[in-house]
Amino acid sequence: MEFVMPAFACIVVVFGLIKRVPVFDIFLKGAREGIQLLYNIAPTILGLVFAVDLLQSSGAVDAICRFVEPAAAYLGFPKEIVPMVLLRPVSGSGSTALLTALYKDCGPDSFAGRVASVLAGSSETTFYAIAMYYGCIKIKKIRHTLFAAIMADLTAGIMSVIVVRIFFGA
């Protein structure tokens, strides 16, 4: 399997040479565009990472979780997944860390573990995606996109619980 990527690169180069495409020049052009793109989106990503770290280190995430847990319990959400539901739209790595901790505490085959697994597979890191894609093309007005994305994340959370209840009868 370790030969797949080098073989693919060789095939692309050989095909480009057969078609008389200036392969190295095209590669350099793509690399230059990639660096320019990185330069354009770096401030947005740095701001988002700073905001996520600030929320986590200040205890704001824990305070919000404590505030939301009674409503979540009333709706049938396992209290163990509330932090993940709140953090998933903001931080993929943070929610993956919560998922791993949840597996250790509750087990992957528990109701909370299954709901968290479905949630992880059916939701998006909304704020990261919006910051990345819209920052790249310099769109400033995101309110409709943000509202739709948050509704999609909320729907993913609700449907995760419903689907696990239907398929596993928990």
HELIX and SHEET records of a PDB file:
HELIX    1   1 VAL A    4  ILE A   18  1                                  15    
HELIX    2   2 VAL A   23  SER A   58  1                                  36    
HELIX    3   3 ALA A   60  LEU A   75  1                                  16    
HELIX    4   4 LYS A   79  ILE A   81  5                                   3    
HELIX    5   5 VAL A   82  LEU A   87  1                                   6    
HELIX    6   6 GLY A   92  CYS A  106  1                                  15    
HELIX    7   7 PHE A  111  SER A  122  1                                  12    
HELIX    8   8 THR A  126  CYS A  136  1                                  11    
HELIX    9   9 ARG A  143  PHE A  168  1                                  26    
END                                                                             
